[in-house]
Amino acid sequence: MFRSILFLGFLIFAIFCDENFNLDNVLKIPSDEGSYFGYSLFLQNMGYKNRLIVGAPLSNKFVFECDPLGLNAKCSKEELLDDSVIKFNKAANTTNFFGSVIDGEVHGSTVVTCAPRHVASSFHTRGICVVYNTIGGKQYLTFEDDRAILSQHGKSYYAGAFSQAGFSLNYMKGEDLLVGMPGFDNNLGKIRILNLNTFSTYERKNHLSPLENSDFYLGYSISSGYFANGERWYIAGQPRGNFLNGQVVIFRDNIINYLKSDEFGSYFGASLLVDDVTNDQLDDLFVGAPSSSMENNYDQGHVSFYKFDLVNNFFYAPIKLYGDGKSGSKFGTTMAKLGDIDLDGYNDIAIAAPFEDNSGAVYIFKGSKEGPKKSQKLTPKLFKAFNTRGFGLGLSNGLDIDNNGHNDFAIGAFKSGEVFVIRSKSAIDLKASLDVDITTIHEQTKSLTATYCFMYSQRTARAPVKNISLVATLSVDYRAGTNTSFQRYILIPTQNDTKCFKTLLNINLRYNTDLSPFKLSLKADVKTPNLIISKNYEILEKFIPLSDNCGDDNVCKSLLSIDVESNLQEIILGKDNILETNILVKSSKEPALKCEIIIEKSQSIELRNVKECSQTHKDIVCPVSNAFVGEKKLTVRFDLKNIQPSLKYININFKVRTLSGALPDSLLKYPLNIPIKLVNSPYLQGKSDPEDIELGEEINSISFTQVYTVVNSGPSPMKVDVKIFSPVIENIISITRTRIATKDEATECIIGRKDIAANLKMEDKSLATFKVPENKSISLNCFEGTCTEITCNQGYLFVSELTEISISYEVDVKALESKFKTEFLTKEVIMFLSTAKIQNITSHSATLIYGKTNKSLPIWIYIVAVLVGIILLTVLIFVLYKCKFFNRRYQEKLKEEKLLEDENPANSNVVMSDLEDN
């Protein structure tokens, strides 16, 4: 018999009405203090009551406790910063922003809030946090153990002085508390993790950026979640990292990976939210970029949704979520978990655009198997609130405060000092069915009867819904004639009570040339107010095939097959950007009716330029033909630019389906598996800083750093996995620091075994490059014997990117001289040579250590010096002799002249020339 696809039985609609919340009963909590009341919010169920904690950062030491139901009209002040207990520098005269972030136990009594600008001493904004509950009192977290100022490479910089601890928080009940410190280390940032039982701390240092790259703001936002293999991953935002494009760091004990933005100045990573909105038992990640801009506009903002891919152990390519796209809205500034508002099995979230239209807006996104879907937009004007500003910067978590079985939440408008408590509606499942009394329409068919039924059920029994009213609209194919729409008002008195109705439809297909299936659709509009209506389809549709050469039984059975060819046998990442698939569908025997191709693909590749196809979160549907026998060809192209380099292959499943049915021998599936290959050409170069060192008389220790530069010449991303072999000598030459760093980040290398054989090639032993005679040098290298192995890993380098690996050493001079005392009698220098390897590339870094120059001169030098002196003296005497220097007659002449002067003064004018003439 013919198998038409009929909607038999009841189908549950799962498209929700636009309004999830009751806007006719919104509680407004005002404040006239001008303290940014509503900047942060936290709803808490303490067992015996619900309370709303409201942050007011300009109050300096207070938070407010309010009744979310409004039974107590005024909120009470809670003074949590006690001046008599904690240090507080009043001379600083600054606002500490206490209460700017609040987190804690949703079901319990513990609350954590912070003052990131708190000044305890001097004028340093170290920050402070308070953990308090009704049982254990208050616990202050002061973060004063970090030194205020440190120095590195001769430069001083601020370490913990302006860390602003508590700028962001993440409270995980029963586990730990994450505290973001974006101002640490010249605004590089740091994450501190505190044990909730002991409040002892440990830090994640290995993901800090190099000192020269300040102002990355690591810890501007912080969150955590469970992703791969039940492991908890920590997630921190760096909105100024990645060359000011913004990035997110994902880490445990070491960095796992990064999520990076490609939009300059978007502030990607300014906000984070982790929640399972797809109900796959794995957390999903939302990353806000509130300063993202689109063409001809500015600061609209967007949020990137990342779903986890278990196969490749990382996230799929992101799906971007938007508000209304208005300039200056800053959509994504804050986000909040609402829980499962409508009890459909999927968690829901709220995303704020607090500056939209100078007032603010909050967008509700419903969870689903495919991901978040925009459901409702909340603005103050919807509940007649005017002059409201900053609406949405404060968002609370979801909590059922009125006991109707559905979560409610609160929205803060900090600029106008207001808080609004929004209550949810009751959710019902509306079930519908649509059926007809025929299976195939022939040319002779004159009429058919459509039967449609409705029934509703409530998802919680806490607040029963007594009845619902709706308007049903049955729309019929245009080939039914002039009357193609039928409406009926329906009242269903009680839940689980089914109401059915029949409609006779006239058909005339005598001159019809359209062979597409006959279509009927059913739509239901519920008129009962304050309900969340859950449906599987907004419009319920039925297709009835038209008989077309389907044999005497009027049943079309096609012999179908699908074949796929691609332009790539393997994908070279970075080189191959487009995957082109040519799909061939064959149909024989009888026509295939309403034939379609279903493409299941990885989220890391994207559909490109196929207008006929429609795309969901995971699948692509491409129509082939309403009815055909023969062959149909279709070309589908995919964009490969967003493939993660950790992927090993791409899987694409092609399926063909038909409304009429296929014969048993049909080939309905074609899996396409294409391996991914990384092809790159690494460049590796080593150097030493300084290149040579001379041992002095009063030098006890010396230090030097060997640096290796790694560059990826492409075309594919390159996994950074560098092995360095170093000939350290225990208690003489030791490693003091290891680091592998790019412009964005830095992490430590791992020092492994100290007795590993490097197994270097013999040709690497040549020392000619370093211009040191082997007979005059003591060589410390890793060509023979064992060395210390250092492993440096740091994700992937993309084309033209570089990373630097630095290994710092310290040498005990006395121990070195003692060990090589004998060698230094005949040798002049120690060559300390390390070797680095990546893939099949090897490079060296050499440091020359010269010994003390304290040796006597050879005797031949003295002999030559004496001979030269004798020769010079002989020449001098000979010259003086020639100049009559040794003739004594001049002295006698002078004496005679003196006697003449004494005897005859009148003739004293005798001159030397006269004497000479005589």
C-alpha positions in Angstrom: 0.0 0.0 0.0 1.0 3.6 -0.5 2.8 5.2 2.5 1.9 8.8 2.5 3.3 10.9 5.3 0.3 11.6 7.3 0.1 13.5 10.6 -1.8 10.8 12.5 -2.4 11.2 16.2 -1.5 14.3 18.2 1.5 16.5 17.6 2.8 18.8 20.3 3.5 22.3 19.1 6.9 23.7 20.4 6.9 27.1 18.9 6.3 29.5 21.8 4.2 32.6 21.8 6.3 35.7 21.8 5.5 36.7 25.4 6.9 34.5 28.1 6.3 36.9 31.0 3.3 38.6 32.4 3.8 42.3 31.8 0.5 43.3 33.4 1.9 42.5 36.9 5.4 43.9 37.1 6.7 45.0 40.5 8.8 48.2 40.5 11.2 48.8 43.3 12.5 52.4 43.2 15.4 54.1 45.0 16.1 57.8 45.4 19.7 57.5 46.7 21.5 57.9 43.4 23.7 55.0 44.3 23.4 52.9 41.1 20.7 50.9 42.7 20.0 47.9 40.5 23.6 47.6 39.1 23.7 43.9 40.1 21.0 41.5 41.3 20.7 38.1 42.9 17.5 36.1 43.6 17.9 33.6 46.5 15.6 31.0 48.0 16.5 30.6 51.7 14.0 27.8 52.4 11.6 29.9 54.5 11.6 32.9 52.2 12.8 34.4 48.9 14.9 37.5 48.8 16.3 39.8 46.2 19.8 41.1 46.9 20.4 44.5 45.1 23.8 46.0 44.5 24.3 49.8 44.7 28.0 50.4 44.0 28.0 54.1 44.9 26.9 53.3 48.5 30.4 52.1 49.2 29.6 49.5 51.9 25.9 48.5 51.6 23.8 46.1 49.6 20.0 46.0 49.8 17.7 43.1 50.6 14.3 43.4 49.0 11.1 41.3 49.0 10.6 40.2 45.4 6.8 39.9 45.9 6.5 43.4 47.1 4.9 42.5 50.4 7.4 44.7 52.2 7.4 48.0 50.4 10.9 49.1 51.5 14.2 47.3 51.1 16.5 46.9 54.1 20.1 48.1 54.0 22.8 45.5 54.8 26.1 47.0 55.9 28.7 44.4 55.0 32.0 46.4 55.0 32.8 47.1 58.6 35.4 49.9 59.0 36.4 48.6 62.4 37.3 45.2 61.0 38.9 45.9 57.6 41.4 48.4 56.4 40.0 51.4 54.7 41.9 54.4 53.5 39.5 57.3 53.8 42.0 59.7 52.4 41.7 58.0 49.1 38.2 59.6 48.8 37.1 57.1 46.1 34.1 55.0 45.4 34.9 51.3 46.1 32.1 50.0 43.9 30.9 47.6 46.6 28.1 45.4 45.3 29.0 45.7 41.6 29.0 41.9 41.4 26.9 39.4 43.4 26.8 35.6 43.3 26.1 32.8 45.7 23.8 29.9 46.4 20.5 30.1 44.6 19.0 27.7 47.1 20.7 28.5 50.4 21.9 31.5 52.4 25.5 32.2 51.1 26.1 35.4 49.1 29.4 36.8 47.8 29.8 40.4 46.7 32.9 42.5 46.1 34.3 46.0 46.0 36.9 45.9 43.2 38.0 49.5 43.8 38.5 49.2 47.6 41.5 51.0 48.9 42.9 49.4 52.1 46.2 51.3 52.4 48.2 53.7 50.3 46.1 54.5 47.2 46.1 51.0 45.7 42.8 49.6 44.5 43.5 46.0 45.4 39.8 45.2 45.9 38.0 43.2 48.6 35.2 40.6 48.7 32.8 39.5 51.4 31.3 36.0 51.8 28.4 36.1 54.2 25.4 34.0 55.2 22.9 33.9 58.0 24.8 31.1 59.9 28.5 31.6 59.5 28.6 35.4 59.4 31.0 37.3 57.3 34.4 36.3 55.8 36.5 39.0 54.3 38.8 38.2 51.3 41.4 41.1 51.2 43.9 39.9 48.5 46.8 41.7 50.3 49.3 38.8 49.9 50.2 40.0 46.4 53.2 42.4 46.4 52.2 45.8 45.2 55.2 46.5 42.9 57.6 44.1 41.3 60.5 44.5 38.9 61.6 42.4 35.9 64.5 43.0 33.5 65.3 46.2 35.4 61.8 47.6 35.0 59.4 48.2 37.8 55.7 47.5 37.3 52.5 47.4 39.3 51.7 43.8 40.4 48.9 43.6 42.9 48.6 47.3 43.6 45.7 47.9 41.2 44.5 44.4 40.6 40.8 45.3 41.3 40.0 41.8 42.7 36.3 41.0 42.5 35.7 42.7 39.2 34.1 39.4 38.2 32.9 36.4 40.2 31.9 32.8 39.6 30.4 30.9 42.6 30.2 27.1 42.3 28.4 25.6 45.2 30.4 22.9 47.0 33.5 23.5 44.9 35.2 26.9 44.7 34.9 30.6 44.0 36.6 32.2 41.0 37.7 35.8 41.4 38.7 37.9 38.4 41.6 40.5 38.9 41.9 42.3 35.6 44.2 45.0 36.9 46.9 42.7 38.1 50.4 43.1 36.5 49.8 46.3 34.6 46.3 45.2 33.7 47.4 41.9 32.3 45.0 40.3 34.7 44.9 37.2 36.9 42.4 34.6 38.1 42.3 33.6 41.7 40.6 30.4 42.8 39.4 30.0 46.4 38.4 26.9 48.2 34.9 27.5 49.7 35.6 25.5 52.8 39.0 26.8 53.8 39.2 30.0 51.7 42.8 29.0 50.8 43.7 30.1 47.4 45.7 29.0 44.4 46.3 30.9 41.2 46.4 30.2 37.5 49.7 31.8 36.5 50.5 29.9 33.4 48.0 31.7 31.2 49.3 35.2 31.9 50.5 37.3 29.0 54.0 38.6 28.7 54.8 41.7 30.7 55.4 43.8 27.6 51.8 43.2 26.6 49.8 45.0 29.2 46.1 46.0 29.4 44.7 42.7 28.3 42.3 42.6 31.3 42.3 38.9 31.9 39.5 38.2 34.4 37.3 41.0 33.2 34.8 38.2 33.0 35.0 34.7 34.5 32.9 31.5 34.4 33.3 27.8 34.4 31.4 24.7 33.1 31.5 21.0 32.4 32.4 20.1 28.8 34.7 17.3 27.8 34.6 14.0 29.7 32.9 15.6 32.7 35.8 17.9 33.3 35.3 21.3 34.6 36.9 24.0 32.4 37.6 27.5 33.6 36.8 30.3 31.2 38.1 33.9 31.4 37.6 36.9 29.1 40.4 39.1 27.8 38.5 41.8 25.9 41.6 43.7 25.0 43.7 40.7 24.0 44.3 39.3 20.6 45.5 42.7 19.2 42.4 44.4 20.7 40.1 42.0 18.9 39.3 40.3 22.2 39.7 36.6 23.2 38.6 34.0 25.7 41.0 31.8 27.6 39.9 28.2 28.3 42.1 26.4 30.9 42.5 23.9 33.6 46.0 23.3 35.0 47.2 24.4 31.6 45.7 26.3 28.8 43.3 24.2 26.7 42.6 26.6 23.9 41.4 30.1 23.0 38.3 31.5 21.3 39.3 34.6 19.3 37.4 37.4 17.7 38.3 38.9 14.3 36.7 42.2 14.9 38.8 45.0 16.2 37.5 46.8 19.3 34.5 44.5 19.7 35.4 43.9 23.4 34.8 40.2 22.8 35.0 38.4 26.1 33.6 41.3 28.2 30.8 39.0 29.4 30.5 35.3 29.7 27.7 32.8 30.4 27.8 29.0 30.7 24.6 27.0 30.6 23.2 23.9 28.9 20.6 25.3 26.6 20.5 22.3 24.2 19.9 19.7 26.9 22.7 17.4 25.7 24.2 17.2 29.2 27.1 19.4 28.1 27.4 23.1 29.0 27.2 25.6 26.2 29.2 28.9 26.2 28.0 32.4 25.4 30.6 35.2 24.8 29.5 38.8 24.7 31.0 41.4 22.4 29.1 44.6 23.4 31.1 47.0 21.3 30.7 45.0 18.1 29.7 47.1 15.2 28.0 46.5 11.9 28.1 48.4 8.7 27.1 52.1 9.0 26.4 51.7 12.8 28.3 51.4 16.0 28.3 49.5 19.3 25.3 47.3 18.4 26.9 44.4 20.1 26.5 40.7 19.6 26.8 37.4 21.5 28.6 34.3 20.2 27.0 31.0 21.0 29.4 28.0 21.2 28.0 24.5 21.3 30.5 21.7 22.4 31.5 19.1 19.9 32.3 15.8 21.6 33.9 14.2 18.5 36.6 16.9 18.2 36.7 17.8 21.9 36.2 21.5 21.4 33.5 23.9 20.3 31.7 24.2 17.0 32.0 27.4 15.0 30.0 30.0 16.8 26.5 31.2 16.0 26.0 34.9 16.5 23.0 36.3 18.4 21.8 39.9 17.9 19.3 42.2 19.4 17.6 44.8 17.1 20.9 46.1 15.9 20.5 49.7 17.0 23.6 51.8 17.4 24.9 52.3 20.9 22.7 49.4 22.3 25.7 47.4 23.5 23.8 44.1 23.3 25.6 41.4 25.3 26.9 43.7 28.1 25.3 41.4 30.6 23.7 37.9 30.5 21.8 35.8 33.0 20.6 32.2 33.4 16.9 32.0 33.8 16.5 28.2 34.1 13.7 26.4 32.3 11.0 29.1 32.3 8.4 27.1 30.4 9.4 23.6 31.6 10.1 22.3 28.1 13.4 20.6 29.1 15.6 23.4 27.8 17.2 26.2 29.9 16.6 29.8 28.8 18.7 32.9 29.1 18.4 36.7 29.1 20.8 39.0 27.2 20.7 42.8 27.9 21.3 45.8 25.6 21.2 48.3 28.5 21.8 51.4 26.3 19.3 50.7 23.5 17.3 53.8 22.7 18.9 55.6 25.8 16.7 53.4 28.0 17.7 49.7 27.6 16.2 46.4 26.6 16.4 42.7 27.6 16.1 39.9 25.1 14.9 36.5 26.1 16.4 33.5 24.3 14.7 30.1 24.6 16.8 26.9 24.7 16.3 24.2 22.1 18.0 21.2 20.6 19.4 23.5 17.8 20.5 26.2 20.2 19.1 29.5 21.5 16.2 31.2 19.8 15.0 34.7 20.3 11.7 34.7 22.0 10.8 38.0 23.6 12.0 41.6 24.0 11.4 43.4 27.2 11.5 47.2 27.4 10.3 49.5 30.2 7.6 51.0 28.0 5.9 47.6 27.8 4.9 47.9 31.5 4.4 51.7 31.4 7.8 52.6 33.0 9.1 55.9 31.7 12.4 57.8 32.1 14.1 54.5 32.8 17.8 54.4 32.0 20.3 51.6 32.0 17.6 49.0 31.9 19.2 45.5 31.8 22.7 46.2 33.2 21.5 44.4 36.3 20.1 40.9 35.6 19.2 38.4 38.2 19.2 34.6 38.0 15.9 32.9 37.5 13.9 31.7 40.5 10.2 30.8 41.1 9.2 33.4 43.6 5.4 33.1 43.3 5.2 29.3 43.5 3.5 28.8 40.1 6.1 26.3 38.9 7.9 28.7 36.6 11.0 30.8 37.2 10.8 34.6 37.5 13.6 37.1 37.4 14.5 40.8 38.1 15.9 43.5 35.9 17.9 46.6 37.2 18.0 50.0 35.7 21.1 51.5 37.5 21.1 55.0 36.0 17.5 55.7 37.1 17.9 53.6 40.3 15.1 51.1 39.7 14.5 47.3 39.9 11.7 45.5 38.1 10.6 42.0 39.1 9.2 40.1 36.1 7.0 37.1 36.6 6.5 34.3 34.1 3.3 32.9 32.7 2.0 29.4 33.1 3.0 27.0 30.2 0.7 24.6 28.5 1.3 22.1 25.7 -1.2 22.5 22.9 -1.5 19.3 21.0 -3.0 19.1 17.5 -3.6 16.6 14.7 -4.5 17.0 11.1 -5.8 14.1 9.0 -7.6 13.4 5.7 -9.6 10.5 4.4 -7.6 9.8 1.3 -4.0 8.8 0.6 -3.5 9.9 -3.0 -5.2 12.6 -5.1 -6.1 11.5 -8.7 -7.4 13.5 -11.6 -10.9 12.1 -10.8 -10.8 13.1 -7.1 -13.6 15.6 -6.4 -13.4 16.1 -2.6 -11.7 15.2 0.6 -12.5 15.5 4.3 -10.0 17.1 6.7 -10.2 16.3 10.4 -8.4 18.4 12.9 -8.3 18.1 16.7 -7.0 20.0 19.7 -6.1 19.2 23.3 -4.0 20.9 26.0 -2.2 19.9 29.1 -0.4 21.9 31.7 3.2 21.4 32.6 2.9 22.1 36.3 0.0 21.5 38.7 0.9 24.3 41.1 -1.4 26.9 39.4 -4.1 25.0 37.4 -5.4 26.5 34.1 -9.1 25.8 34.0 -9.8 26.3 30.2 -8.4 27.9 27.1 -9.9 29.4 24.0 -8.4 29.6 20.5 -9.1 30.4 16.9 -8.2 27.6 14.4 -7.4 28.4 10.8 -7.4 25.7 8.2 -5.7 26.8 5.0 -6.1 24.7 1.8 -4.1 24.3 -1.4 -4.9 26.9 -4.1 -6.1 24.0 -6.3 -9.1 23.5 -4.1 -10.8 26.5 -5.7 -11.8 29.9 -4.4 -12.6 28.9 -0.8 -9.1 28.1 0.7 -9.3 29.3 4.3 -11.6 28.2 7.1 -11.7 29.7 10.7 -13.4 28.3 13.8 -13.5 29.6 17.4 -12.9 26.8 19.9 -13.2 26.5 23.7 -11.5 23.6 25.4 -13.0 23.4 28.9 -10.5 21.2 30.7 -7.0 19.9 30.1 -6.7 16.5 28.4 -10.1 17.0 26.8 -9.9 16.5 23.0 -12.0 18.6 20.6 -12.2 17.5 16.9 -13.8 19.1 13.8 -14.4 18.1 10.2 -14.3 20.2 7.0 -15.3 19.0 3.5 -13.1 20.3 0.7 -14.0 20.4 -3.0 -11.2 19.7 -5.5 -10.9 20.0 -9.3 -7.7 18.8 -10.9 -8.9 18.1 -14.4 -6.7 20.8 -16.0 -4.0 20.8 -13.4 -0.3 20.8 -14.5 1.2 21.3 -11.0 2.4 17.9 -9.9 3.5 19.0 -6.4 1.8 17.5 -3.4 -1.5 18.9 -2.3 -1.0 21.0 0.8 -3.1 21.6 3.9 -2.1 23.7 6.9 -3.5 24.3 10.4 -2.8 27.2 12.6 -4.0 27.9 16.2 -4.0 31.3 17.9 -4.7 31.0 21.7 -6.8 33.8 23.0 -6.5 33.0 26.7 -4.1 35.6 28.3 -1.0 35.0 30.5 -0.1 31.6 29.0 3.0 30.3 27.4 1.8 28.1 24.5 4.1 25.3 23.6 3.9 23.9 20.0 6.0 21.7 17.8 5.1 23.7 14.7 3.7 27.2 14.3 1.8 25.9 11.3 0.9 22.2 11.1 1.1 21.0 7.5 0.0 17.9 5.6 1.0 16.9 2.1 -1.0 14.5 -0.1 0.8 13.2 -3.2 -0.7 13.5 -6.6 -0.9 10.3 -8.6 1.5 10.6 -11.6 2.4 7.5 -13.6 2.5 5.4 -10.4 1.1 2.3 -11.9 -2.3 0.6 -11.5 -2.1 0.7 -7.7 -1.5 4.5 -7.8 1.5 3.9 -5.4 4.8 5.5 -6.4 7.8 3.4 -5.5 11.1 4.7 -6.8 14.4 3.1 -7.1 16.6 5.9 -5.7 20.3 6.3 -5.5 22.7 9.1 -4.4 26.3 9.6 -5.3 28.7 12.4 -4.3 32.0 13.6 -5.7 34.2 16.3 -4.2 36.9 18.5 -5.5 39.2 17.6 -2.6 40.5 14.2 -1.6 42.1 15.7 1.5 41.8 19.2 3.0 45.1 21.1 3.5 44.1 23.6 6.2 45.0 27.2 5.2 45.3 26.3 1.5 42.0 24.8 0.7 39.2 27.2 1.5 36.3 25.8 -0.6 34.9 22.3 -0.7 32.8 21.7 -3.7 30.5 18.6 -3.7 28.7 17.4 -6.8 25.6 15.4 -5.9 23.9 13.1 -8.4 20.4 11.7 -7.6 18.9 9.0 -9.8 15.3 7.9 -9.8 13.9 5.0 -11.9 10.9 2.7 -12.0 8.3 5.2 -10.8 8.5 8.9 -10.1 10.0 10.2 -6.8 7.6 12.7 -5.3 8.8 15.7 -3.4 12.4 14.5 -3.4 14.9 16.2 -1.1 18.6 16.0 -0.2 19.4 16.1 3.5 23.0 17.1 4.3 24.3 16.5 7.8 27.6 18.4 8.4 30.0 19.4 11.0 29.4 22.9 12.4 33.0 23.8 11.6 32.1 24.1 7.9 29.5 26.5 6.5 27.2 26.4 3.6 28.1 28.8 0.8 26.0 30.3 -1.9 23.3 27.7 -2.4 20.0 29.7 -2.5 17.8 26.7 -3.0 18.9 25.1 0.2 17.7 25.9 3.7 20.0 25.5 6.7 19.2 24.7 10.3 21.6 24.5 13.2 23.0 21.2 12.0 21.3 20.0 8.7 20.9 21.4 5.2 17.8 20.6 3.2 18.0 21.0 -0.6 14.9 20.3 -2.8 15.5 18.1 -5.9 12.1 17.9 -7.6 8.4 17.6 -6.9 8.2 14.5 -9.2 10.9 13.1 -11.5 12.4 10.0 -13.1 15.9 10.2 -14.4 18.9 12.1 -13.0 19.2 15.4 -11.0 22.4 17.1 -10.3 23.2 19.7 -7.6 26.4 21.4 -6.6 26.9 22.4 -3.0 29.9 24.4 -1.8 31.2 24.7 1.8 33.4 27.3 3.4 36.4 25.7 5.2 37.9 28.8 6.7 36.6 28.2 10.2 37.9 24.6 10.6 39.7 24.1 13.9 43.2 22.9 13.4 42.6 20.1 16.0 40.1 18.4 13.7 41.4 15.2 12.0 38.7 14.9 9.4 35.4 16.3 8.1 32.3 14.1 8.0 29.4 15.0 5.7 26.4 12.7 5.4 24.2 13.0 2.3 20.8 11.5 2.3 17.9 11.5 -0.2 14.3 11.2 0.8 11.0 11.2 -1.0 7.4 11.6 0.1 6.3 8.6 -1.9 8.7 6.0 -0.7 11.7 4.1 -2.1 12.2 0.5 -3.2 14.3 -1.8 -0.9 17.4 -1.8 -3.2 17.6 2.0 -3.1 20.9 3.7 -2.0 19.6 6.5 0.2 22.8 7.5 2.0 26.3 8.6 1.0 28.9 9.4 3.7 31.7 11.6 2.7 34.8 11.5 5.0 37.7 13.8 4.0 40.9 13.8 6.1 42.3 17.1 7.2 46.1 17.6 6.8 48.3 20.2 8.3 51.1 21.3 6.0 53.5 23.9 7.4 57.1 24.9 7.2 58.5 25.9 10.6 61.4 28.2 11.1 63.5 27.7 14.2 66.4 30.0 15.3 68.3 30.1 18.5 70.3 32.8 20.2 71.8 33.7 23.6 71.5 36.8 25.8 74.3 37.6 26.4 76.2 35.7 23.8 79.4 35.5 25.9 80.3 36.0 29.6 83.7 36.4 31.3 84.3 35.1 34.8 85.6 37.7 37.2 87.5 37.6 40.5 84.5 38.6 42.7 81.7 37.1 40.7 79.8 34.3 42.6 77.1 33.6 40.1 76.2 34.5 36.5 73.0 34.2 34.6 72.1 34.0 30.9 69.0 33.3 28.8 68.8 31.2 25.6 66.0 32.1 23.3 64.5 30.1 20.4 62.2 31.8 17.9 59.6 29.7 16.1 57.8 31.0 13.0 55.1 29.3 11.0 55.6 29.9 7.3 52.4 28.2 6.5 50.1 27.4 4.8 48.4 25.5 7.7 48.3 26.3 11.4 51.2 24.7 13.2 51.0 22.8 16.5 53.7 24.3 18.8 55.5 21.3 20.3 59.1 22.1 20.8 61.6 19.8 22.5 64.7 21.5 24.0 67.7 19.5 25.2 69.9 21.3 27.7 73.2 20.0 29.2 72.6 21.4 32.7 74.9 20.2 35.5 73.3 19.6 38.9 74.3 22.2 41.5 76.4 24.0 39.0 74.3 25.1 36.0 70.6 25.2 36.8 67.4 26.3 35.0 65.7 29.2 36.8 62.8 29.9 34.4 61.1 28.6 31.3 58.6 30.5 29.1 56.9 30.2 25.8 55.2 33.4 24.7 53.4 35.1 21.8 52.2 38.7 21.7 49.0 37.5 23.3 49.9 35.1 25.9 52.7 33.3 27.8 52.9 30.0 29.5 55.6 27.9 31.2 57.4 25.0 29.6 57.6 21.6 31.3 60.9 20.4 32.6 61.0 16.7 32.2 63.6 14.0 32.7 67.2 15.0 33.4 68.7 11.8 32.1 67.2 11.6 28.6 69.3 10.7 25.5 68.7 13.4 22.8 69.7 11.1 19.9 70.8 14.1 17.8 72.2 13.5 14.3 75.9 13.4 13.9 75.9 16.3 11.4 74.5 18.5 14.1 77.8 18.2 16.1 79.5 20.8 13.9 80.6 23.8 16.0 81.9 25.8 13.0 78.9 28.1 13.1 80.0 29.5 16.5 83.6 30.1 15.5 85.3 28.6 18.5 88.3 26.4 18.1 87.5 23.0 19.5 91.0 22.6 20.9 90.5 25.8 23.0 87.0 25.1 24.2 85.2 22.9 26.7 82.0 21.8 25.1 78.8 21.1 27.1 76.2 19.7 24.7 73.7 17.0 24.1 75.3 15.0 21.3 76.5 12.3 23.6 75.3 11.2 27.0 72.2 12.5 28.6 70.6 15.9 29.0 67.5 17.6 30.5 64.5 17.6 28.3 62.2 20.6 28.2 58.8 20.4 26.5 57.2 23.6 25.3 53.6 23.4 24.0 51.3 26.3 23.1 48.3 25.5 20.9 48.6 26.5 17.2 50.5 29.2 15.3 48.8 30.5 12.3 50.6 31.7 9.2 53.4 34.3 9.8 52.8 34.1 13.6 55.8 33.6 15.9 56.4 32.5 19.4 59.5 32.8 21.5 60.8 30.2 23.9 63.2 31.5 26.6 65.2 29.3 29.0 67.0 31.1 31.8 70.0 29.7 33.6 72.0 30.5 36.7 75.7 29.3 37.1 77.5 28.8 40.4 80.9 30.3 39.3 83.0 28.7 42.1 81.5 25.2 41.5 82.0 25.6 37.8 85.7 26.6 38.2 86.2 23.7 40.6 84.8 21.2 38.2 86.8 22.4 35.2 90.0 23.5 37.1 92.2 21.1 35.1 90.6 21.9 31.8 91.0 25.7 32.3 94.8 25.3 32.3 94.7 24.6 28.6 91.3 25.8 27.5 89.9 29.3 27.3 86.2 29.0 27.1 83.2 26.8 28.0 80.6 26.5 25.2 77.2 25.8 26.7 75.1 24.5 23.7 71.4 23.6 23.9 69.5 22.1 21.1 65.8 22.6 20.1 63.7 20.5 17.8 60.3 21.0 16.2 59.1 18.5 13.6 62.3 17.7 11.6 63.9 21.1 12.2 66.9 21.5 14.6 68.6 24.6 15.9 71.1 25.4 18.6 71.8 28.2 21.0 75.3 28.7 22.3 76.6 30.7 25.3 80.3 31.2 25.7 81.7 31.4 29.2 85.3 32.6 29.3 87.6 31.7 32.2 89.8 34.1 34.3 92.9 35.6 32.5 95.6 35.0 35.1 98.5 33.2 33.2 102.3 34.2 33.0 103.8 35.4 29.7 106.0 33.1 27.7 109.9 33.5 28.2 110.5 34.3 24.6 108.6 37.5 25.0 111.2 38.7 27.6 114.2 37.7 25.4 112.8 39.7 22.5 112.1 42.7 24.7 115.7 42.8 26.0 117.2 42.5 22.5 115.1 45.3 21.2 116.1 47.5 24.1 119.8 46.9 23.5 119.5 47.8 19.8 117.6 51.0 20.6 120.3 52.1 23.1 123.1 51.4 20.6 121.4 53.6 18.0 121.0 56.4 20.4 124.6 56.5 21.4 125.7 56.5 17.8 123.6 59.5 17.0 124.9 61.5 20.0 128.4 60.7 19.0 127.9 62.0 15.5 126.5 65.2 17.0 129.8 65.7 19.0 127.8 65.4 22.1 130.8 63.7 23.8 133.4 66.5 22.8 134.5 68.4 26.1 136.1 71.6 24.3 133.0 73.6 24.7 133.2 73.5 28.4 136.9 74.7 28.4 136.0 77.7 26.1 133.4 78.8 28.5 135.8 78.8 31.4 138.3 80.9 29.4 135.6 83.4 28.6 134.7 83.7 32.2 138.3 84.5 33.2 138.6 87.2 30.5 135.5 88.9 31.7 136.8 89.0 35.3 140.2 90.5 34.2 139.0 93.0 31.6 135.4 94.2 32.2 135.6 96.7 29.3 136.1 94.0 26.8 133.2 92.0 28.1 131.3 92.2 24.8 133.1 89.2 23.5 130.7 86.7 21.9 130.7 83.0 21.5 131.4 83.4 17.8 134.7 85.1 18.6 135.8 82.3 20.8 134.8 79.8 18.1 136.9 81.7 15.6 139.9 81.2 17.8 
